[in-house]
Amino acid sequence: MSSEEHQHMGAHDHGAMDHSAMGHGPVSWRMAASATLHCLTGCAIGEVLGMVIGTALGWGNVATIVLAVVLAFFFGYALTMRGVLRAGVGFKQAVKVALAADTLSIAVMEVVDNAIMVAVPGAMEAGVNSLLFWGALAFALGVAFVVTWPINRWMIGRGLGHAVVHAYH
């Protein structure tokens, strides 16, 4: 659907579109969990890759975290853009949709999981061959999911976050 068609539909007829995703009616925890899992996937890819690279290269905590955050945003946005581009949306508009859909969710996840990684004694210094490193990272990502889930539910209920992506599915 083109953006013109979507704008034309406006308040008239959303066809088979889920009204709860459009900010009309209650948003289910299941829908929010799906959006959060999507976000977690991109974050986890970037976070794990950044942590592994930074740790393997012996970088300090700050440099490793910066790399992990940059990669988390990159992969989070890329996953959203992939689906939007497949719907026939131009690159520039797909970037805008990804920014609107994922920025807050990724930011919350990154603050939470990196704060936990820093807070767990020795996790950042443990190295990629350590159970402490992987256990702390898995725990951090799990907590980030739990913290971000109600935020995504709130945003979708107001037509924000992943609700903007539903127009392109």
C-alpha positions in Angstrom: 0.0 0.0 0.0 1.4 3.4 -0.9 1.6 6.1 1.7 -1.1 8.0 -0.4 -3.4 5.0 -0.2 -2.8 4.7 3.5 -3.4 8.4 4.1 -6.6 8.2 2.0 -7.9 5.3 4.1 -7.3 7.5 7.2 -10.3 7.2 9.4 -12.5 5.8 6.7 -11.7 2.1 6.3 -8.8 0.1 7.6 -10.0 -3.1 5.9 -8.3 -6.1 7.4 -5.9 -4.1 9.5 -5.8 -4.7 13.2 -7.4 -1.6 14.9 -5.5 -2.2 18.1 -2.3 -1.7 16.2 -3.6 1.6 14.9 -4.2 3.0 18.3 -7.9 2.1 18.3 -8.9 -0.1 21.2 -7.0 -2.3 23.6 -3.6 -3.6 22.8 -2.9 -7.1 23.8 0.2 -8.1 25.7 0.7 -10.7 23.0 1.0 -8.0 20.3 3.4 -6.0 22.5 5.4 -9.2 23.2 5.7 -9.8 19.4 6.9 -6.2 18.8 9.3 -6.5 21.8 10.7 -9.8 20.5 11.3 -8.2 17.1 13.2 -5.4 18.7 15.1 -7.8 21.0 16.2 -9.8 17.9 17.9 -6.8 16.3 19.3 -5.6 19.6 20.6 -9.0 20.5 22.4 -9.5 17.2 24.1 -6.1 17.5 24.7 -6.4 21.3 26.2 -9.9 21.1 28.3 -9.0 18.1 29.5 -5.7 19.7 30.3 -7.4 23.0 32.1 -10.3 21.4 34.2 -8.0 19.1 35.0 -5.5 21.9 35.8 -8.2 24.5 37.8 -10.3 22.0 39.9 -7.3 21.1 40.5 -6.4 24.7 38.7 -3.0 24.4 37.6 -1.2 27.5 34.1 -1.2 28.7 33.2 2.2 27.2 34.4 1.3 23.7 32.8 -2.1 23.8 29.5 -0.7 24.9 29.5 2.0 22.3 30.2 -0.6 19.6 27.4 -2.8 20.9 24.9 0.0 21.1 25.7 1.2 17.6 25.4 -2.3 16.2 22.1 -2.9 18.1 20.6 0.2 16.6 21.9 -0.8 13.2 20.5 -4.3 13.2 17.3 -3.3 14.9 16.6 -0.7 12.3 17.7 -3.0 9.5 15.2 -5.8 10.5 12.4 -3.3 10.5 13.4 -1.7 7.2 13.7 -5.1 5.6 10.0 -5.8 6.0 9.0 -2.2 5.1 11.1 -2.3 1.9 9.5 -5.6 0.9 6.1 -3.8 1.1 7.3 -1.5 -1.7 8.2 1.5 0.4 11.1 3.6 -0.8 14.3 3.6 1.2 14.0 7.1 2.6 10.4 6.4 3.9 11.6 3.0 5.3 14.3 4.7 7.3 11.6 7.1 8.7 9.4 4.2 9.6 12.2 2.3 11.3 13.2 5.3 13.3 9.6 5.9 14.5 9.0 2.2 15.2 12.2 1.2 17.0 14.1 4.1 18.5 12.6 4.2 22.0 12.4 0.4 22.3 16.0 -0.1 21.3 17.2 2.8 23.5 15.4 1.3 26.5 16.8 -2.2 25.8 20.3 -0.9 25.4 20.3 1.2 28.6 19.0 -1.8 30.6 21.2 -4.5 29.1 24.4 -2.5 29.2 23.7 -1.3 32.7 23.3 -4.9 33.8 26.5 -6.0 32.0 28.4 -3.2 33.8 26.8 -4.0 37.1 27.6 -7.7 37.1 31.1 -7.9 38.7 33.6 -9.2 36.1 31.1 -9.8 33.3 32.7 -7.3 30.9 36.2 -8.5 31.6 35.3 -12.2 31.6 35.9 -12.8 27.9 33.9 -14.7 25.3 35.0 -18.1 26.6 33.4 -17.4 30.0 30.1 -18.7 31.3 30.0 -15.5 33.3 30.1 -13.3 30.2 27.4 -15.3 28.3 25.2 -15.8 31.4 25.3 -12.1 32.3 24.5 -11.1 28.7 21.6 -13.6 28.4 20.3 -12.3 31.8 20.7 -8.7 30.7 18.8 -9.2 27.4 16.0 -11.1 29.3 15.6 -8.2 31.7 15.7 -5.7 28.9 12.8 -7.6 27.2 10.7 -7.6 30.4 11.3 -3.8 30.9 10.6 -2.9 27.3 7.5 -5.0 26.9 5.0 -2.8 28.7 6.6 0.3 27.1 5.9 -1.2 23.7 2.4 -2.0 24.7 1.8 1.6 25.8 3.3 2.9 22.6 1.3 0.7 20.3 -1.9 1.6 22.1 -1.2 5.2 21.2 -0.4 4.5 17.5 3.4 4.8 18.2 6.3 2.4 18.0 5.6 -0.7 16.1 2.1 0.5 15.4 3.5 2.5 12.5 5.0 -0.6 11.0 1.6 -2.4 10.9 0.4 -0.1 8.1 3.0 -1.7 5.8 2.2 -5.3 6.6 
